[in-house]
Amino acid sequence: MSHLRETLPEWAKEMIALYESDSANQFILYGNIYDRFLFEAGSEAVHGSLVDFLKRVLMPQFDVILITILATGSE
């Protein structure tokens, strides 16, 4: 993970540091969450969504990642 950690975006490195220090165990990601990521998954390069990145790279050990989309009502 240390080699992979060097290539992660700063926000991902901060999440790892907070989780490993037991300072936080829940995170809210917001902003431009629809960006696409290029990341390594095993021996191949993958182009995927934020959810793909979280599941396959940042948090593969977790069974559940909750995602909610807050929508504004239209009239």
C-alpha positions in Angstrom: 0.0 0.0 0.0 2.9 2.4 0.6 3.8 2.5 -3.1 0.2 3.0 -4.0 -0.3 5.7 -1.3 2.4 7.9 -3.0 0.2 8.0 -6.2 -3.1 8.8 -4.4 -4.7 12.3 -4.5 -4.2 14.3 -1.3 -7.8 13.9 -0.1 -7.4 10.1 -0.3 -4.1 10.3 1.7 -5.8 12.4 4.3 -8.7 9.9 4.6 -6.2 7.0 5.1 -4.3 8.9 7.7 -7.4 9.8 9.7 -8.8 6.3 9.5 -5.4 4.7 10.6 -5.1 7.1 13.5 -8.6 6.2 14.7 -9.5 9.9 14.5 -12.4 9.2 12.1 -14.2 6.2 10.8 -16.8 7.9 8.7 -16.2 10.3 5.8 -18.4 12.5 3.7 -17.2 13.2 0.2 -18.7 16.1 -1.6 -18.1 18.5 -4.4 -17.3 17.2 -7.9 -17.9 13.5 -7.1 -18.6 12.6 -10.7 -14.9 12.8 -11.7 -13.5 9.7 -13.4 -10.3 8.2 -12.1 -7.5 6.2 -13.7 -6.2 3.7 -11.2 -4.4 0.4 -10.9 -6.6 -2.7 -10.1 -4.3 -5.6 -9.9 -2.1 -5.5 -12.9 -4.3 -3.4 -15.1 -5.1 0.2 -15.4 -8.8 1.0 -14.9 -10.8 4.1 -15.7 -13.7 4.3 -13.3 -16.0 6.3 -11.1 -15.4 7.5 -7.5 -17.3 4.5 -6.2 -15.1 2.2 -8.3 -12.0 3.9 -6.8 -13.3 3.7 -3.3 -14.3 0.0 -3.6 -11.2 -1.3 -5.5 -8.4 1.0 -4.3 -9.0 3.0 -1.2 -11.3 0.6 0.8 -11.3 -2.9 -0.6 -11.5 -4.4 2.9 -14.9 -2.9 3.6 -18.1 -4.8 2.8 -20.3 -1.8 2.7 -19.9 1.7 1.3 -23.1 3.8 1.8 -23.8 6.3 -1.0 -26.6 8.8 -1.0 -27.5 11.4 -3.6 -29.2 14.5 -2.3 -31.5 15.8 -4.9 -33.3 19.1 -5.0 -37.0 19.0 -5.6 -38.4 20.5 -8.8 -41.6 22.4 -8.8 
